[in-house]
Structures are given as C-alpha cells and as structure tokens.
Amino acid sequence: QDKLLAGRIRVAVCGAHLAGLPLNHQLTDRGAHLLARTASSADYKLYALPGGPPQRPGMLRVASGQGGSAIEVEVWELPASELGSFVAGIAAPLGLGKLELADGRRETGFICEPCGLEGARDISHFGGWRQYLASH
C-alpha cells in the first residue's frame, strides 16, 4: 500500500511477462522495473494454457496438501497511472488478484480462473515457466 501511495504499484508475473519473454514489453513500455526474482508460496499449481502465440501459463492457488508447488515469479513495479491500461490488455482466463509469495507477503499478481484450465497441462513440477520452456 505504501508503494501505491507513492504512485507506484507492484505486480508479480509468472509467464510471458517475465524479463526477456514476449509480453515483458507491456511492463517496460509503461516504465516498470524489476524489483525481485522470487517464488510463490508452495500452494500453487502452474498450467500451460492452450492457445497462443504467445504461449501463456496460468497459476491457480490450491488448498494446502493438494499438491501445490512454489512457482518462480518476478515482482515488477510500475506507475499506478499505468495499471489500468496494463490490466485492459490481459486476456482471459488470466487476471490480477492477490498472490502469496514464499516469504508470506501478498502481492498483486497474475492468477487464472479455474474454468480456463480446460485443455491445460499441469506443469507445476517444472517450478516455473522458464524451466518449462527450456524443457522443449
């Protein structure tokens, strides 16, 4: 909240918006900069969504004990005035919600609607989108 008051907001990304990947320009073109490379808590599953290009993943929070994993994420900071146009460009079934990081903090970040997982492949065991892309 202190960052929002300062005119900036943090957004955690897990897929095509990661540094060097096809949609990262949607952050950098808006004046965003990378704050941290970290991971989510171990309560998420990562799915390769059908469709593209670009290929995109979806993160879904699961109940403890339901086979979740820590997923690699990057936390970016962008001007709060740019958030609306950034959100407007996010294609369903993805959206922004609260994501729990490994250290227990909650940040605004990419989440996936459960109905969007039809035909998606569970890739949680890779631990992140980059590792999945490198595997094939």
BELLIN-V612404 format. One line per field, one symbol per residue. ss: DSSP state (~ for helix, > for strand, _ for the rest). psi: psi as a letter, one per 40 degrees, with the letter a starting at -180 (. if undefined). burial: 1 if it has 24 or more other ideal C-beta (glycine too) atoms within 12 Angstrom, else 0. Layout:
ss->???
psi->???
burial->???
This chain:
ss->_~~~~__>>>>>>___________~~~~____>>>>>>>>___>>>>>________>>>>>_______>__>>>>>>>>~~~~~~~~~_____>>>>>>>>____>>>>>>>_~~~~___>>_~~~__~~~~~~__
psi->dddddeeiiihhiebeeiheideddddddeeiihdihaiiiffiihihiiaaiiiiihhhhiiheffiihhhiihihihdeeddddddehiieiaiahhhideeihihihihhdeeeheihhfdedeidddddee.
burial->0000000111111111111010110110010100100111111111111000001111111100000111111111111101100100010011110011110000111111000110010111011111011000
